[in-house]
Amino acid sequence: MQVTVVKSKIHRVKVTGADLNYIGSITIDEDLMDAANIIEGEKVQIVNNNNGERLETYAIPGPRNSGEITLNGAAARKVAVGDILILICYGMMDIEEAKSFKPSLVFPNEANNKLN
């Protein structure tokens, strides 16, 4: 049996941009992506702590050490600059593997979205 479990999580990052005219996705500082084991193009669930919105899109890397968290395309309508988000990626695995699997959890500095 396969189960879906949390693979990666970036907890409490601040939205730095919302670009309605971009072609979809979320731009994430590549340092944060690496720390959370998120790859380019991976599906990301976005939970907005400010308004309760939940949506899914895919990750694209932003400049390293920039703290960038930008929602692009239609997703830009679901956030405001300064909103606090939780970014979650999931993986499917065998139930026995899932019992011992440890996700990559990242808790950046909420003021600037950078790793401490």
Secondary structure, DSSP 8 states (H G I E B T S, - for coil): -EEEEEEEEEEEEE--EEETTS-S-EEEEHHHHHHHT--TT-EEEEEETTT--EEEEEEEEE-TTS--EEEEGGGGGG--TT-EEEEEEEEEEEHHHHHH---EEE---TTT----
